[in-house]
């Protein structure tokens, strides 16, 4: 099997990344668009560490068709108390 230039470049990138300091890695990540940073994370991982108030801030009960009317009203009341 032939070792291609593309394989060499890919392998070199992996080696360089493996030897970056935490500060250098952070600088790279901070330069990425948010969508790319979050790619591959589960919803639970995205929300981990956020206070409940921030998690509920933009929640719209009417935009959740899977809720029953009773659940929607209960959520509405919860949101009023939280704000």
Helices and strands as residue ranges (DSSP letters): H 5-18, H 22-30, H 34-38, H 43-47, H 52-56, G 61-63, H 69-82
